[in-house]
Amino acid sequence: IDGDVQGNWWDNMTSRVYGDSDWTYVELEITTTEDADTIEVHCKLGEGLKITGTAWFDDISLEEVEAVGQWFVNGDFETEDPESPGFPLGWELESNTDELGTVNLDDAVYHGGSKSCRLYRPANHGGEIMIKQTAGPEPYGLVDGAVYKFSGWIKTQGVTGGRGACFITAWDNHTIGNVSLHGDNDWTYVEELITYKETDWGAWRCYLGVDSTANEGIAWFDDIQLEFIGVPPEPPTDFTAEYDGTQITLNWGAATQGSNDIAYYLIRKIIQNDTTGNIKKNPGFEEPNEDFTFPDDWGYWSYGEQANYAWDDQNPHSGSFCVSMDHATGGWGMIYRRVYPPEGSTGCDVLIRGFIKTEDVSGGSGVHVDLGYTSAEVTSEGLFGTNDYTVVENYHSLPPSGNYVSCLFGLAGEQVTGKAWFDDVTVTPFDSIAAVDPGGELTYVDTDVVPDTTYYYSVRTVDTRGLYSESVIKKIDLRLPKSVTLASPRDGIRVLEAKLTWEQVMGVDGYYVKVQKSGVKVWEADNVTETSVIVPAEQLEEDSTYTWTVQYIKNGVYSDVSEEWSFIFTKWPTVYDYISDMTETYWQNGWGDGNKDLSNDGNPILIAGVQYDKGLGMHAPSEVHYALDGNYDYFMAFIGHDDEANGGNGVIFKVVVDDDTVYESRSMCWGEPAELIKIQVTGADTLRLLMDHNGDMGWDHADWADAILYNLESQGVESQTAILPTTTELIGNYPNPFNPATTIVFQLHKPAKVELEVFNILGQKVTTLVNKRYDAGVYRIKWDATSYDGGRLTSGVYLYRLKAGKITKVRKLLLLR
């Protein structure tokens, strides 16, 4: 190639063919330099070697593909830093110990060119040494959520223990991918797919880590490349399933593509209790490790005080052995091993299944068998108390980098006591059953179903580069239950909107919903075809408690009545003071300073995915005092564990009015929806807001979200109905047409998170005017026809869109310059 290629000629060669071979297809991908304008393709027999024989070549083609955006500054390690002779230009040294070891360019050992980079750890000094870069390939740079291919060549000598020699990042929790080299290895090509996540402490690293038993550990790195693959597509939306007695019909909405076009939607399926194709070695704990002290391919780990672990031959569920762990004083731990998708898989969906026996288990989230070990990963319900062997089952997506299958005694940061036994733990991949064209109808009909059986189905989006979305997974139980299972709102909590939801029962004709107050029916809905209803607010009274039940209907017959749950209907006041706008008389926080209108760590306040613009972001234990001086009647707030810290036993909220503790919450854990509280403070002089850490070891970030104080006098109760809108509407803009500015008017019939955005006629967003939470009322927003960056927009038709909760409205406006 005129202008040369990246790498050396021997790297730009197809695989070699020897001996007697029939026609063999070979392929080579090369990357040209910027100034290359000619290419020569050589059909060669031998290359500087004495070769005999005859070779035939045919059907040779050359195809130009897109620029791949490959990058690393001095990734071939041919250039030294003039300010630090012998050290590679463009790279930065990093280590976790005082005995750094050395990094230098090596002109005696290299894969390509004339040098490599040599990382060295001295004998009997455990630790790590690495070089790093923090930028991304042009023109893409570092894109949040994008996938990059991190590749190159590694050679090792005497690498013992630790992580070994590998490519590593900190953007995705120190992922080392699938290849880490130990011992002595000649040049080995390593390729990892890394998902970049925005953070201020990540980097691309060439890494060497050893333990203290190692002699001189050396790793050489050469010809390192970084390639932007793309942002994966989004998952399918609105995944639903129907059963007509003979077949299951899956439907879903179109996914949003990432950097590449969507190629297809992949459908997978598994039957409940299926363990065929289990990928977990030694699932029944029958095979011993080398010293016969624990099952092979399983390890254990504790945080805090060590739990007791045993390979038990007295309490197996099946076979001769099981494993157990117990903790008398409290802590959390796990018996675990990392599992990977089947060879060649780009990730799969799996059914995790196991048997658990418990004795006096209490605290935290109980005992689980699942993937991962944090509350962000583990979605199964834990077992408490004393139980004989109980089967537990859950489903997850397993990425190419794998995950831990864990027998869990509590989750990260929790305090759990008692004892648990585990046996017959399997991880079984779903079967791929169909690929659906994105250009056609987004549906799949499965006729291979049996009544009274439980199935799991997953759908994921796959693009033309092989990148894929998270799977959406649905459990479909064809067995008719005795009654409906209620879902939300949680029993006994306050609500601003009485939206009642329950789990779908497959194959039924509809549902009957009844709402009562003090045993008297106040509202009902029959033959409901969805799995939720909204009780009209005009049917409900403020601060009143209502109960609700649901029955399913099949062939005109009503099922047993569901469990009875209750809710307290609450109205948000029209005039109030945010406590985050007030001056406190005392402020104490358990970690850092805490924040007003932000989380403890300075992020937006976020509880179970819902963002709040106002409130207090704290870390338990914490305490904040306010002087009321008899000026208020009520305190209201949404309370919950902030999303930025996923783990621990949860946080307990307490409200003290004057010297009386008038409210104490249950333990609010990560991922649980916020709960609304309303506390009367009439005539009170002081309000104290406390958080308790519930005895765990951290992760106690929590919020008093949208916390307010108000009095009844200011509410104008008599005129409230007249002044508040009864619907949410995007009323319009005036003037229209306009130049240079216009005013957009919208109204809300209840508090909502509002987004008001402007798009050009091509559907490209030009600016966001509003992105915050508003109370019920009428609002006017002025727009001066400028874009995000302040530039003046040209004449033409523009669209403005209001999103308020689940309501979306769109209108047109005309700009005339």
C-alpha positions in Angstrom: 0.0 0.0 0.0 1.3 3.4 -1.0 1.7 5.2 2.3 2.0 1.9 4.1 -0.5 0.2 6.4 -1.0 0.1 10.1 1.4 -2.5 11.4 4.0 -4.5 9.4 3.7 -6.5 6.2 3.7 -9.8 8.1 0.6 -8.6 10.1 -1.2 -7.8 6.8 -1.3 -11.3 5.5 -4.1 -13.9 5.3 -3.9 -17.2 7.1 -1.3 -19.5 5.5 -2.2 -22.7 3.8 0.2 -25.7 3.7 0.2 -29.2 2.4 -2.6 -30.5 0.2 -5.7 -28.4 0.5 -8.9 -28.0 -1.6 -10.1 -24.5 -2.4 -9.9 -22.6 0.9 -11.5 -19.1 1.5 -9.2 -16.6 3.2 -9.9 -13.0 4.2 -7.8 -10.1 5.4 -8.9 -6.7 6.9 -6.3 -3.9 6.6 -6.4 -0.3 7.6 -4.8 2.3 5.3 -3.0 5.5 6.4 -4.4 8.9 5.5 -2.0 9.5 2.6 -2.5 6.1 0.9 -3.9 6.2 -2.6 -2.9 2.8 -4.2 -3.1 -0.8 -3.1 -1.2 -3.8 -4.4 -2.5 -7.3 -3.7 0.1 -10.1 -3.8 -0.6 -13.8 -4.3 2.5 -15.3 -2.7 4.0 -18.8 -2.5 6.4 -18.5 0.5 7.7 -15.3 2.0 11.5 -15.2 2.4 11.4 -19.0 3.0 12.3 -22.1 1.0 8.9 -23.4 -0.1 8.2 -26.1 -2.7 4.9 -27.1 -4.3 2.1 -25.5 -6.3 -0.6 -23.0 -5.3 -3.7 -21.9 -7.2 -5.5 -18.6 -6.6 -8.9 -17.5 -7.9 -11.8 -15.0 -7.4 -9.8 -12.3 -5.6 -11.8 -9.3 -4.6 -11.1 -6.0 -2.7 -13.9 -4.3 -0.8 -13.8 -0.9 0.9 -15.6 -0.8 4.2 -16.3 2.1 6.5 -13.5 3.9 8.4 -13.2 2.0 11.6 -12.1 4.8 13.9 -9.1 2.9 15.2 -6.9 4.7 17.7 -4.3 4.7 20.3 -1.6 7.3 20.7 1.7 5.4 20.1 -0.2 2.1 20.3 2.7 0.4 18.5 5.2 1.7 21.1 7.7 2.9 18.5 8.1 6.4 20.0 9.6 7.3 23.3 8.7 10.3 25.4 11.5 13.0 24.8 11.0 14.2 28.4 11.3 10.7 29.8 13.7 8.6 27.7 12.8 5.0 27.4 9.1 5.6 28.4 6.4 5.4 25.7 5.1 8.7 24.4 1.4 9.3 25.1 1.0 6.9 28.0 0.8 7.4 31.7 2.2 5.2 34.5 0.0 4.0 37.3 0.4 1.6 40.3 -1.2 0.7 43.6 2.0 0.1 45.6 5.2 2.0 46.5 7.3 -0.7 44.8 6.3 0.5 41.3 8.4 -1.8 39.2 9.4 -0.4 35.8 7.9 0.5 32.5 10.2 0.9 29.4 10.3 0.4 25.7 12.0 -2.8 24.8 13.9 -3.1 21.4 14.8 -6.7 22.0 11.3 -8.2 22.4 8.5 -7.0 20.1 5.6 -8.2 18.1 5.7 -5.7 15.2 8.0 -2.8 14.3 11.1 -2.5 16.4 9.9 -2.0 20.0 7.3 -3.1 22.5 6.3 -1.8 26.0 7.7 -3.9 28.9 5.9 -3.9 32.3 8.0 -5.4 35.2 7.2 -6.2 38.8 10.1 -7.0 41.1 10.3 -10.4 42.8 8.2 -11.0 45.9 6.3 -7.7 45.6 2.7 -8.3 45.0 0.6 -5.5 43.4 -0.1 -4.0 40.1 1.5 -1.8 37.5 -0.1 -0.4 34.4 0.0 2.2 31.7 -3.1 4.1 30.6 -4.7 6.5 28.2 -8.1 8.2 28.7 -9.3 9.5 25.3 -11.2 7.7 22.5 -10.9 7.2 18.8 -11.6 10.1 16.5 -14.1 11.2 15.3 -16.2 9.5 17.9 -14.3 10.1 21.1 -15.8 8.5 24.2 -19.5 8.0 23.9 -21.5 6.9 26.9 -22.9 3.4 26.4 -20.9 2.7 23.3 -19.0 -0.5 22.7 -15.3 -0.4 21.8 -13.0 -3.2 20.7 -9.8 -3.0 22.8 -7.2 -5.3 21.1 -3.5 -6.0 20.8 -0.7 -8.5 21.6 0.6 -9.6 25.0 3.6 -11.7 25.9 4.3 -12.8 29.5 7.1 -14.3 31.7 6.8 -15.5 35.3 3.4 -13.9 35.9 2.0 -15.5 39.1 -1.3 -14.8 40.9 -3.2 -11.6 40.8 -5.2 -10.6 37.7 -2.2 -11.4 35.5 -1.5 -9.6 32.3 -4.6 -8.2 30.5 -6.4 -5.2 29.1 -8.5 -3.6 31.8 -10.8 -0.6 32.3 -12.5 1.0 35.3 -15.5 2.2 33.3 -17.3 -1.1 33.8 -16.2 -2.1 37.3 -12.7 -3.3 36.4 -13.8 -5.7 33.7 -10.8 -7.7 32.4 -12.9 -9.4 29.8 -12.3 -13.0 28.8 -8.5 -13.2 28.6 -6.0 -12.7 31.4 -2.5 -14.3 30.9 -0.5 -16.0 33.7 2.8 -17.9 33.5 4.9 -17.9 30.4 3.2 -17.1 27.1 4.5 -16.2 23.6 2.8 -13.3 21.8 -0.9 -13.8 22.2 -3.6 -11.8 20.5 -6.2 -10.5 22.9 -9.5 -8.8 22.0 -12.0 -7.4 24.4 -15.4 -5.7 23.8 -15.7 -2.9 26.4 -18.8 -0.8 27.1 -17.8 2.8 28.0 -19.7 4.4 30.9 -19.2 8.0 31.8 -17.1 8.5 34.9 -14.2 10.6 36.0 -11.9 7.8 36.9 -11.9 5.3 34.0 -9.1 4.6 31.5 -7.8 2.1 28.9 -5.1 0.2 30.6 -2.3 -2.3 29.7 -2.2 -4.1 33.1 0.1 -6.4 35.0 -1.0 -7.7 38.5 0.8 -10.4 40.5 0.8 -11.7 44.1 3.6 -11.6 46.6 4.8 -15.2 45.7 5.8 -14.2 42.2 9.3 -14.0 41.0 10.1 -11.4 38.5 6.8 -10.9 36.6 7.1 -9.4 33.1 4.5 -8.6 30.5 5.1 -7.1 27.0 2.4 -5.2 25.1 2.5 -4.3 21.4 0.3 -3.1 18.5 -2.6 -1.9 20.7 -5.7 -0.8 19.0 -9.0 0.8 20.0 -12.0 0.6 17.7 -15.4 2.3 18.0 -18.0 -0.4 17.3 -21.1 1.7 18.1 -23.8 2.4 20.6 -26.0 -0.7 20.9 -29.7 -0.5 20.1 -32.4 0.0 22.7 -34.5 -2.9 23.9 -37.9 -3.5 22.3 -40.8 -1.6 23.9 -44.2 -2.6 25.1 -43.5 -6.4 25.2 -46.9 -8.2 25.7 -48.2 -11.7 25.4 -51.6 -13.3 24.8 -52.7 -16.9 25.1 -55.9 -18.2 23.3 -55.8 -21.7 24.6 -53.7 -23.1 21.7 -50.9 -20.6 21.0 -48.9 -17.8 22.6 -48.7 -14.5 20.6 -45.8 -12.1 21.5 -46.0 -8.5 20.5 -43.6 -5.6 21.0 -42.9 -2.1 19.8 -40.0 -1.0 17.6 -36.7 -0.4 19.3 -34.7 2.8 18.9 -31.5 2.0 16.9 -28.1 2.9 18.1 -25.1 3.7 15.8 -26.0 0.9 13.4 -29.2 -0.3 11.6 -31.3 -2.9 13.4 -30.8 -6.3 11.7 -33.5 -8.4 13.6 -35.2 -9.1 16.8 -34.1 -12.4 18.5 -36.7 -14.5 20.2 -35.6 -17.0 22.9 -37.6 -19.4 25.1 -37.3 -21.8 28.0 -39.7 -24.0 30.0 -39.8 -23.6 33.7 -37.7 -26.2 35.6 -35.6 -26.9 32.4 -32.0 -27.7 33.3 -31.1 -29.2 29.9 -27.9 -27.5 28.7 -26.9 -26.3 32.2 -23.6 -24.3 31.9 -22.6 -24.4 35.6 -20.0 -27.0 36.4 -20.5 -29.2 39.5 -24.1 -27.9 40.1 -24.8 -30.5 42.8 -21.6 -29.8 44.8 -20.6 -33.5 44.4 -17.1 -33.1 43.0 -14.3 -32.1 45.5 -11.6 -29.6 44.9 -7.9 -30.6 44.9 -7.5 -30.7 48.7 -11.0 -32.1 49.4 -12.1 -29.2 51.5 -14.8 -27.7 49.3 -16.7 -28.4 46.0 -14.7 -28.0 42.8 -15.4 -24.9 40.8 -17.0 -23.1 43.7 -15.5 -20.5 46.1 -16.7 -18.4 49.0 -16.4 -14.8 50.2 -17.5 -12.8 53.1 -17.6 -9.1 53.9 -17.2 -8.0 57.4 -16.9 -10.8 60.0 -16.2 -14.1 58.3 -19.2 -16.5 57.9 -18.9 -20.2 58.4 -18.8 -22.2 55.2 -19.1 -26.0 55.0 -19.2 -28.8 52.4 -22.0 -30.7 54.0 -22.8 -34.4 53.6 -25.7 -34.5 56.2 -28.3 -32.2 54.5 -28.2 -32.7 50.7 -31.3 -32.1 48.6 -30.0 -34.8 46.2 -26.8 -36.8 45.8 -24.4 -36.9 48.7 -23.4 -33.3 49.3 -24.6 -29.7 49.5 -23.0 -26.5 50.8 -23.9 -24.3 53.8 -23.1 -21.0 55.4 -24.1 -19.4 58.7 -23.5 -16.2 60.5 -24.2 -15.8 64.2 -23.4 -12.1 64.6 -24.6 -10.7 61.2 -23.0 -10.0 57.9 -23.3 -11.1 54.2 -21.4 -13.6 52.1 -21.7 -15.8 49.1 -20.7 -19.2 47.6 -20.1 -18.4 44.0 -18.3 -18.9 40.7 -18.3 -16.9 37.5 -20.2 -18.4 34.5 -19.9 -17.5 30.8 -22.3 -17.9 27.9 -21.7 -21.0 25.7 -18.6 -20.7 23.5 -19.1 -18.4 20.6 -22.2 -16.8 22.1 -22.5 -13.0 22.2 -24.4 -13.2 25.4 -27.5 -15.2 26.3 -30.6 -15.3 28.5 -30.5 -17.8 31.3 -32.7 -19.5 33.9 -31.1 -19.7 37.3 -32.5 -22.5 39.5 -31.5 -23.9 42.9 -32.7 -25.3 46.2 -32.4 -23.6 49.5 -33.0 -24.8 53.1 -32.9 -22.2 55.9 -32.8 -22.1 59.7 -33.7 -18.9 61.6 -32.6 -16.5 58.8 -33.4 -12.9 59.5 -32.2 -9.4 58.4 -31.4 -7.8 55.0 -32.9 -9.4 51.9 -32.6 -13.0 53.2 -31.1 -15.9 51.3 -31.0 -16.2 47.5 -29.7 -18.1 44.5 -29.2 -15.6 41.7 -26.7 -13.8 39.4 -24.6 -11.1 41.0 -24.6 -10.0 44.6 -25.9 -6.4 44.8 -29.5 -5.2 45.0 -29.1 -3.7 41.5 -28.5 -7.2 40.1 -30.5 -9.6 42.3 -34.2 -9.5 41.5 -35.4 -12.7 43.3 -37.3 -12.7 46.6 -35.2 -13.9 49.5 -36.1 -16.6 52.0 -36.4 -15.9 55.7 -37.1 -18.0 58.8 -36.9 -21.8 58.8 -37.8 -23.7 55.6 -37.2 -27.1 54.2 -35.6 -27.3 50.8 -37.4 -24.8 48.5 -36.9 -24.4 44.8 -36.1 -20.9 43.7 -36.0 -19.8 40.0 -35.1 -16.5 38.3 -34.1 -15.3 34.9 -31.4 -12.8 33.7 -29.3 -11.8 30.7 -25.7 -13.1 30.8 -23.3 -10.9 28.9 -20.2 -12.2 27.0 -18.0 -11.2 30.0 -20.1 -13.5 32.3 -21.4 -12.9 35.8 -21.3 -14.6 39.2 -23.8 -17.3 39.9 -24.2 -16.9 43.7 -25.6 -18.7 46.7 -26.2 -15.5 48.7 -26.5 -15.0 52.4 -27.8 -11.4 52.2 -26.8 -8.9 49.6 -23.9 -6.5 49.5 -23.7 -4.5 52.7 -26.5 -6.2 54.5 -26.5 -7.8 58.0 -28.1 -11.3 58.0 -28.0 -14.0 60.7 -29.0 -17.6 60.6 -28.0 -20.6 58.5 -28.7 -21.8 54.9 -28.0 -24.8 52.8 -27.8 -24.8 49.0 -28.0 -27.6 46.4 -28.6 -28.4 42.7 -27.8 -24.9 41.4 -28.1 -24.7 37.6 -27.7 -22.0 35.0 -29.6 -22.9 31.7 -29.5 -20.8 28.6 -32.8 -20.0 26.7 -33.2 -21.6 23.3 -33.2 -19.3 20.3 -36.4 -20.0 18.4 -36.8 -17.1 15.8 -35.4 -14.0 14.3 -38.0 -11.4 13.3 -37.4 -8.8 10.5 -37.6 -5.3 11.9 -39.3 -4.2 8.7 -42.3 -6.4 9.1 -45.0 -6.9 11.8 -43.4 -7.1 15.2 -45.0 -10.2 16.4 -44.3 -13.9 16.9 -46.8 -16.7 17.3 -45.6 -19.8 19.2 -47.8 -22.9 18.6 -45.4 -25.2 20.4 -47.0 -24.8 23.8 -48.7 -27.1 26.3 -51.5 -26.0 28.6 -50.8 -25.8 32.4 -47.1 -25.1 31.7 -44.9 -22.1 32.5 -42.7 -20.5 29.8 -40.1 -17.7 29.8 -39.7 -15.7 26.6 -37.1 -13.0 25.8 -36.8 -10.5 23.0 -33.7 -8.5 22.2 -32.6 -6.1 19.4 -29.6 -7.0 17.3 -27.9 -4.6 14.9 -25.9 -5.1 11.7 -22.6 -5.0 13.7 -23.8 -7.7 16.0 -24.4 -5.3 18.9 -27.5 -6.1 20.9 -29.7 -4.6 23.5 -30.7 -5.8 26.9 -33.3 -8.5 26.7 -36.9 -7.9 27.8 -38.1 -11.1 29.4 -41.6 -12.2 30.3 -42.8 -15.2 32.4 -45.9 -16.7 30.9 -47.8 -19.0 33.3 -50.5 -21.0 31.5 -51.8 -22.4 34.8 -54.9 -20.6 36.0 -54.3 -19.4 39.6 -57.1 -19.3 42.2 -57.0 -15.5 42.3 -55.2 -12.5 40.9 -51.9 -11.3 42.4 -52.0 -7.5 43.2 -48.9 -5.4 42.2 -49.1 -1.7 43.1 -49.5 0.6 44.9 -48.0 -1.3 47.8 -50.5 -2.1 50.5 -51.3 0.8 52.9 -49.4 3.6 51.3 -50.5 7.1 50.3 -51.1 8.0 46.6 -51.7 11.1 44.6 -53.2 9.0 41.8 -55.1 5.8 42.5 -53.6 3.7 39.7 -54.2 0.1 40.6 -52.2 -2.6 38.9 -52.0 -6.4 39.1 -50.2 -9.3 37.4 -51.6 -10.6 34.1 -53.4 -14.0 34.1 -53.0 -15.6 30.7 -56.0 -16.8 28.7 -58.7 -14.9 30.7 -61.5 -12.7 29.3 -61.1 -9.8 31.6 -61.0 -8.5 35.2 -63.4 -7.1 37.8 -62.1 -4.4 40.1 -63.9 -3.2 43.3 -62.9 -0.2 45.5 -64.5 0.2 49.0 -64.4 2.6 51.9 -65.2 1.2 55.3 -66.8 -1.9 53.6 -69.0 0.2 51.3 -68.4 0.0 47.5 -67.5 3.4 46.1 -66.3 2.4 42.6 -66.1 -0.6 40.4 -65.0 -1.6 36.9 -66.1 -4.8 35.1 -64.6 -6.6 32.1 -61.4 -4.6 32.3 -59.1 -5.9 29.5 -55.8 -4.3 30.8 -53.9 -5.0 34.0 -54.4 -1.6 35.5 -57.1 1.0 36.1 -57.1 4.6 37.4 -59.9 5.3 39.9 -61.3 8.8 39.1 -60.2 11.4 41.7 -63.8 12.7 42.0 -64.8 9.4 43.5 -62.3 9.7 46.3 -62.0 11.9 49.4 -58.7 13.4 50.7 -57.0 11.5 53.5 -59.5 8.6 53.3 -58.4 5.0 53.3 -59.8 2.7 50.5 -59.5 -1.0 50.0 -59.4 -2.7 46.6 -59.7 -6.3 45.1 -59.5 -7.8 41.7 -61.1 -11.0 40.2 -60.4 -12.5 36.8 -63.2 -13.6 34.4 -63.1 -16.6 32.2 -66.1 -17.9 30.3 -68.4 -15.8 32.4 -67.1 -17.2 35.7 -65.4 -15.0 38.3 -62.4 -16.2 40.1 -61.8 -16.1 43.9 -61.4 -12.6 45.2 -57.7 -11.4 45.4 -56.0 -10.4 48.6 -57.4 -7.1 49.8 -55.0 -4.1 49.7 -55.5 -0.5 50.8 -54.4 3.0 49.8 -54.8 6.5 51.3 -55.8 9.1 48.7 -53.9 12.3 49.1 -54.0 15.7 47.3 -51.0 17.8 46.7 -51.4 21.4 48.1 -51.5 24.4 45.8 -49.4 26.7 48.1 -46.4 25.4 50.0 -42.8 25.9 51.0 -40.0 23.5 49.9 -37.9 22.8 53.0 -34.8 22.8 50.8 -35.5 26.6 50.3 -35.7 27.1 54.0 -32.8 27.7 56.5 -32.3 24.7 58.9 -31.3 25.2 62.5 -29.2 22.0 62.6 -27.6 19.8 59.9 -25.7 16.5 60.4 -24.9 14.0 57.7 -23.3 10.5 57.9 -21.1 10.8 54.8 -20.0 14.0 53.3 -22.0 17.2 53.6 -25.3 16.1 52.0 -27.1 18.4 49.6 -30.2 20.4 49.0 -32.0 19.6 45.7 -29.4 17.1 44.8 -28.5 13.6 46.0 -25.8 13.0 48.7 -23.1 12.8 46.0 -24.4 15.8 44.0 -26.4 13.9 41.3 -30.1 14.5 40.6 -32.3 13.0 43.2 -33.4 9.7 41.8 -35.5 7.0 43.6 -36.3 3.9 41.6 -35.8 5.7 38.3 -38.0 8.7 39.2 -36.3 12.1 39.3 -37.2 14.8 41.8 -36.0 18.4 41.4 -36.3 19.4 45.1 -35.5 17.8 48.4 -32.7 16.8 50.7 -30.0 14.2 49.6 -28.5 12.6 52.7 -26.5 9.6 54.0 -27.7 7.8 57.1 -27.3 8.4 59.9 -28.4 12.0 59.4 -30.5 14.6 61.1 -31.9 18.0 60.0 -33.9 20.4 62.2 -36.3 23.2 61.2 -38.0 25.9 63.3 -41.7 25.9 62.5 -42.9 28.4 65.2 -46.5 27.2 64.8 -46.7 28.5 61.1 -47.5 25.2 59.4 -50.1 22.4 59.5 -48.6 19.6 57.5 -45.2 18.2 56.3 -45.2 16.0 53.1 -42.4 14.3 51.3 -41.5 11.3 49.1 -39.0 9.1 51.0 -36.7 6.4 49.6 -33.3 5.0 49.0 -31.4 7.0 46.3 -30.4 5.1 43.1 -26.7 6.2 43.3 -25.9 3.7 46.1 -27.2 0.1 45.5 -26.9 -2.1 48.5 -27.2 -2.4 52.3 -30.0 -3.1 54.7 -31.9 0.0 53.7 -32.6 3.3 55.5 -35.2 4.0 58.2 -36.8 7.5 58.1 -38.1 9.1 61.3 -40.1 12.4 61.8 -40.0 14.0 65.2 -42.4 16.9 65.9 -41.3 18.9 68.9 -40.1 16.0 71.1 -42.5 13.3 69.8 -41.5 10.7 67.2 -44.7 10.7 65.2 -43.5 8.6 62.2 -41.0 5.8 61.6 -40.8 4.0 58.3 -40.0 0.5 57.5 -36.5 -0.1 56.1 -36.5 1.5 52.6 -34.2 -0.5 50.3 -32.5 0.3 47.0 -34.8 0.0 43.9 -38.1 0.3 45.9 -40.5 3.1 44.7 -40.6 6.2 46.9 -43.4 6.4 49.4 -45.4 9.6 50.1 -45.8 10.6 53.8 -48.0 13.3 55.3 -47.4 14.4 58.9 -49.6 16.9 60.8 -47.5 19.6 62.5 -50.2 22.1 63.5 -48.9 24.3 66.3 -45.5 22.7 66.4 -42.4 24.6 67.1 -39.8 22.2 65.7 -39.5 19.6 63.0 -36.7 17.0 63.0 -36.0 14.7 60.1 -33.8 11.7 60.9 -32.4 8.8 58.9 -31.1 5.6 60.5 -28.6 3.3 58.7 -30.3 0.1 60.0 -27.1 -1.4 61.2 -25.4 -2.1 57.9 -22.0 -1.2 56.4 -22.7 1.5 53.9 -24.7 2.4 50.8 -27.1 4.5 52.9 -27.8 7.3 50.5 -31.5 8.4 50.8 -33.7 11.3 50.1 -36.5 13.5 51.5 -37.7 14.2 48.0 -40.1 17.1 47.1 -40.3 17.7 50.9 -42.7 20.6 51.7 -44.5 22.4 54.5 -47.9 24.1 54.2 -50.9 25.3 56.1 -54.5 24.9 55.4 -55.3 28.6 55.5 -53.3 29.2 52.3 -54.9 26.5 50.3 -58.1 28.3 49.4 -60.1 25.1 49.6 -63.4 26.7 48.5 -62.0 28.0 45.2 -59.5 25.2 44.6 -61.7 23.3 42.1 -62.4 26.5 40.1 -58.8 27.6 39.7 -57.1 24.2 38.9 -57.3 22.7 35.4 -59.3 19.5 35.1 -57.2 18.2 32.2 -53.6 18.4 31.0 -53.3 20.2 27.7 -50.9 21.9 25.4 -53.0 25.0 24.8 -51.0 26.7 22.0 -48.6 29.6 21.4 -49.1 33.3 20.7 -48.4 35.0 18.5 -48.3 32.4 15.7 -46.7 33.1 13.2 -44.1 35.0 15.2 -40.9 37.0 15.1 -38.8 37.3 17.2 -40.4 35.5 20.1 -43.6 33.5 21.1 -45.2 32.3 24.3 -46.2 28.7 24.7 -49.0 27.9 27.1 -49.8 24.6 28.8 -51.8 23.4 31.8 -51.5 20.5 34.2 -54.4 19.0 36.2 -51.9 17.4 38.7 -48.2 17.6 39.5 -46.0 16.1 36.9 -42.5 15.9 35.4 -42.7 18.2 32.3 -40.5 18.2 29.2 -41.2 20.9 26.6 -39.0 20.5 23.4 -38.9 22.1 20.0 -38.1 20.1 16.8 -37.5 21.2 13.2 -39.6 19.7 10.4 -37.1 16.9 10.0 -37.7 15.7 13.5 -34.4 17.0 14.8 -34.5 18.5 18.3 -33.3 22.1 18.3 -33.8 23.0 21.9 -35.3 22.0 25.3 -37.4 24.7 27.0 -38.5 22.9 30.1 -37.3 19.8 31.9 -38.5 19.9 35.5 -41.4 19.0 37.8 -44.4 21.4 37.9 -47.5 21.5 40.2 -51.0 21.6 38.8 -51.8 24.9 37.1 -51.4 27.0 34.0 -47.9 27.9 32.7 -46.5 30.2 30.0 -43.0 29.7 28.6 -41.4 32.3 26.3 -39.2 31.2 23.4 -36.9 33.5 21.4 -36.4 31.2 18.4 -32.8 30.2 19.4 -31.3 26.8 19.5 -29.3 24.9 22.2 -26.2 26.9 21.5 -27.9 30.3 21.2 -27.9 30.4 17.4 -30.8 32.1 15.6 -33.0 29.7 13.8 -34.2 30.2 10.2 -37.7 30.8 9.1 -39.9 27.8 8.8 -42.4 25.4 10.5 -41.3 23.9 13.9 -43.0 21.4 16.2 -43.2 21.8 19.9 -43.9 18.8 22.1 -45.2 18.6 25.7 -44.6 15.5 27.7 -46.3 15.5 31.2 -46.2 12.1 32.9 -47.6 9.7 30.4 -49.4 12.4 28.3 -47.8 13.7 25.1 -49.1 16.6 23.0 -47.6 18.1 19.8 -48.4 21.4 18.0 -46.9 23.5 15.1 -45.6 27.0 15.1 -44.4 29.2 12.3 -41.2 31.4 12.5 -41.1 34.3 10.0 -37.8 36.2 9.8 
